Amino acid sequence: MKIVFAGTPEFAVAPLQHIVDNGFEVVGVITQADKPQGRKGVLTPPPVKVLAETLGIPVLQPDKIRDEVESVRALGGDIMITCAYGQILTQAVLDSFSMGVWNIHAGLLPAYRGASPIQSCILNGETKTGVSVMKTELGLDCGDILAVEETPIGEAETYGELSDRLSVIGAELIVRALNALKSGEYTLTPQGDEGVNIVRKIGKEHAKIDFFKTATEIVDLVRGMNPAPVAFTQLDGNTVNVYRAEKAVLNDEEQTALETAAFGEVLSDRPKRGLLVKCADGAVKLTEVQASGGKRISGGDFINGRKAKKGQVFTC
């Protein structure tokens, strides 16, 4: 079984490494083009390319894979494994592999098809998620499922933390899936048409905190946007990034202030109490924040540094 692996970000690194570590032959890696990074725009290779070159695996970086079918076939693979590759595959690409194309999807199907399964399950307040290995077809994440591994989502777990865990789970799952495909002893489960949901790509425009929402909704937004694109709000016209938050438990003084406060208003001047902000069902505590041009600090330090004071209002 000769494998072509298509993947791009850090999430795909552990699966590629685990496939190689378990003795499978990877004859080529397909990944996205190098891209400028940082303020100086230094051209930087994708994480999967870095690993492939370390392992001595040939790398292909087509601008559009649909225009490079012959180059894909020339790698000599029997099977393709995709993991957060970032390009849509055509039928010509799918037909290039006698054992098919199989995708490592960081979500449960069919509820979380699409581009943002990890973030979306956190934003939706889910308590569990998982990784699915499915046969790739032309439709969006609609193929039959070969293997699934579920996992609970931690109450305070962020997008970045969950992504790291799912990457490891995906690495272990794809090796089990490859062994099943190699032996021919496997069963495919059709997804069906019920419960289908498409989750779109999430950008900065989705990360703005609305203090007219509940504390749970705000906390889930902050978790789902950490480490990127990062939840944010405005204070006196300046952007404040929020990396962590939790539902606040108020004392009597803060509860009294809550009754007449506006949504988004800071309820206390006491650093030890943290950065308490009124929301739809009480208050939320912003526990890790960052002012424009500043460092990430605790909400208490934010107050202590006089960057916020009681009565000021964070705006949507």
Secondary structure, 3 states (H helix, E strand, C coil): CEEEEEECCHHHHHHHHHHHHCCCEEEEEECCCCEEECCCCEEECCHHHHHHHHHCCCEECCCCHHHCHHHHHHCCCCEEEEECCCCCCCHHHHCCCCCCEEEEECCCCCCCEECCHHHHHHHCCCCEEEEEEEECCCCCCCCCEEEEEEEECCCCCCHHHHHHHHHHHHHHHHHHHHHHHHHCCCCCECCCCCCCCEECCCCHHHCECCCCCCHHHHHHHHHHCCCCCCEEEEECCEEEEEEEEEECCCCHHHHHHHHHCCCCEECCCCHHHCEEEEECCEEEEEEEEEECCCCEEEHHHHHHCCCCCCCCEEEC
